């Protein structure tokens, strides 16, 4: 079968009839955009730190803070065990920095190499940790399912404090304390915190506990933990958690520190390595520039490189580390390109691809693929074919490691849970994730059975719903909105992200010119329908890889796009970022 890319469906967001009163500084266009995202009043876009929910409302925090405060006051050896992605790296760096600022004198960290130990605090990792003789282990961005690891630590006489944000299983590990907003039954507003956000809240709790015990004074200053908010912003954006009001506040406060030059040297160096100006940083710069470079360390090598970058206090050393990560990211891109081409070739030859009954989920595997890159490949293939994708590569202990990406309307983790339930746990060794992204492990011999079960359950759950992505737009723009002023206003009206998406508009345009840039991007000059205006600059990134072709469009296209501020040689201009285009 030739698996043609499905056509996304454009759908305008609903806007309340009565727009919220947000003050004189908010334009009617921004008021409409905010209203379509559930903003009901000024408090929903008030990003002062004082608006954050109080740490005391997070269940488990008081107990964990007390355990940690005891350990700090006793001068115990603390070992932070993190994860090998950007959320885990920022969580680890934040914990080390904050604990030392709080007065801990012996703090170390350990992050499992994904190719040797896999994810989280395992019993095997505890054996490595014991070589460092810790008195206490603190997990960040992991641990909620680490039963064997916590048991091994307890057996060795090492208490464990767990901080995590992933969904818990039926039982909890026997930790000394657990902080996870997913366990909260008290209505805590920050249930969507990333791992780094949970870690930040624990540090606030520890500081309060130490303050109550008289730990701070003339000889020991109380630290300003807001100095770590750039790390919170980076980890939160990179982990693609819902951008609810709590996360927006944390991210916005972190962005303000970065723009003011008050962030850690490592975050600034990552941005500079990507050609982004920290003084003008927004959330998408963290998500598409800094985050991928940090993640490259965990994908291809040792996340220790990334953590050491975030722990740097020297700008010069940070730039050196960032250059290493930038080189790793380029290597990752080359590997990803090769794997994506192999995946496309395999899809063309896939006998499951019946043109009259296309597979609702694409399942891909090659023995020579790299497990650190399959998630990115799944994302790219999903974008091309507009349906969920799970890509597998050989992993540790002889298993296959799978990483999936989904489209709107298909909850990937629930799909895996349904497979696990129907097969009584026989096929999936381990899984986790959320609606749009998930990971799992299976045995090589079970790949075909898993693929068949995946397709069957996906068909049942989808029913008559059409395949393909839905692109929600904010409708059409009036002619006077195609301005640099409008683009700037939208740029800084966020932070935008999942659940609070960056404004996307739709329109019909006459193509006044086009050319390929960078081998697979499409640079366009577009004139809005019915407007006698000069052509607008536009760019469609990865257009050729998406299979987009305007040469047959008879001069007219339908596009979904965002307004962008393009900076080149010190000059700013309006640019349209094309999310989707098709002949009109």
Secondary structure, 3 states (H helix, E strand, C coil): CCCCCCCCEEEECCCCCCCCCCCCCCCHHHHHHHHCCCCCCHHHHCCCHHHCCCHHHCCCHHHHHHHHHHHHHCCCEEEEEECCCHHHHHHHHHHHHHHHHCCCCEEEEEECCCCCCCCCCCHHHHHHHHCCCCCEEEECCECCCCHHHHHHHHHCCCEEEEECCCCCCCCCCCCCEEECHHHCCCCCCCCCCCHHHHHHHHHHHHHHHHHHCCCCECCECCCCHHHHHHHHHHHHHHCCCCCCHHHHHHHHHHHHHHHCCCCCHHHHHHHHHCCCCHHHCCHHHHHHHHHHHHHHHHHHCCCHHHHHHHHCCCHHHHHHHHHHHHHHHHHHHHHHHHHHHHHHHHHHHCCCCECCECCCEEEEECCCCCCCCHHHHHHHHHHHHCCEEEEEEECHHHEEEEEEECCCCCCHHHHHHHHHHHCCCCCEEEEEECCCEEEEEEEHHHHHHHHHHHHHHHHHHHCCCCCCCEEEECCCCCHHHCCHHHHHHHHCCCCCECCECCCCEEEEEEEEEEEEECCCEEEEEEEECCCCCCCEEEEECCHHHHCCCCCCCCCEEEEEEEEEEEEECCEEEEEEEEEEEEEC
